[in-house]
Amino acid sequence: MEEQKGKMFSIILRGLAPYISQVSYERNAEDLSLYLGLREGDLKPEQLVVKRGNSDLTIILTKPEVK
């Protein structure tokens, strides 16, 4: 495989690692799709908040409610 020159950057999902069971991706000429598999029963849909701005996307993981 030929080495490609370019800059590297990271995508950091703070606090999400304990809930992730699998990470994969797909890439084509224009798009990159990241897929995160969630552990069964660990995360409820209401804990995951997605906010879309003009040029960014924010994913927020909230702590579970303690009753």
C-alpha positions as CSV (number, residue, x, y, z in Angstrom):
1,M,0.0,0.0,0.0
2,E,1.4,3.4,-1.0
3,E,1.9,5.8,1.9
4,Q,-0.3,8.9,1.5
5,K,0.9,12.2,2.6
6,G,-1.4,14.5,4.6
7,K,-2.4,15.7,8.0
8,M,-3.8,13.5,10.7
9,F,-6.5,14.5,13.1
10,S,-8.6,12.6,15.7
11,I,-12.2,12.3,16.6
12,I,-12.6,12.1,20.3
13,L,-15.9,10.9,21.9
14,R,-15.3,11.6,25.6
15,G,-17.1,9.4,28.0
16,L,-18.6,7.2,25.3
17,A,-16.0,4.3,25.3
18,P,-17.7,2.2,28.1
19,Y,-20.9,2.1,25.9
20,I,-19.2,1.1,22.6
21,S,-18.9,-2.6,21.6
22,Q,-17.8,-2.1,18.0
23,V,-16.3,0.5,15.7
24,S,-16.2,0.4,11.9
25,Y,-16.2,2.7,9.0
26,E,-16.9,3.1,5.3
27,R,-15.2,5.5,3.0
28,N,-15.7,6.6,-0.6
29,A,-14.4,9.5,-2.7
30,E,-16.4,12.1,-0.9
31,D,-17.8,10.7,2.4
32,L,-16.7,9.0,5.5
33,S,-19.2,7.1,7.6
34,L,-18.4,6.0,11.2
35,Y,-20.5,3.3,12.8
36,L,-20.5,2.8,16.6
37,G,-22.1,-0.4,18.0
38,L,-23.6,0.2,21.4
39,R,-23.5,-2.4,24.2
40,E,-26.9,-4.0,24.8
41,G,-28.9,-2.3,27.5
42,D,-26.1,0.1,28.6
43,L,-27.4,3.2,26.9
44,K,-30.9,4.5,26.5
45,P,-31.9,6.6,23.4
46,E,-32.8,9.6,25.6
47,Q,-29.2,9.7,26.8
48,L,-27.9,10.4,23.4
49,V,-28.4,14.0,22.0
50,V,-27.3,15.1,18.6
51,K,-27.0,18.8,17.7
52,R,-26.3,20.0,14.2
53,G,-24.9,23.4,13.5
54,N,-24.1,25.1,10.2
55,S,-20.8,23.4,9.8
56,D,-20.5,21.0,12.8
57,L,-22.2,18.1,14.5
58,T,-22.2,17.7,18.3
59,I,-23.0,14.3,19.9
60,I,-23.7,14.6,23.7
61,L,-24.0,11.6,26.0
62,T,-25.8,12.4,29.2
63,K,-25.5,10.5,32.4
64,P,-28.3,8.1,33.3
65,E,-30.9,9.4,35.7
66,V,-30.4,8.1,39.2
67,K,-33.7,7.4,41.0
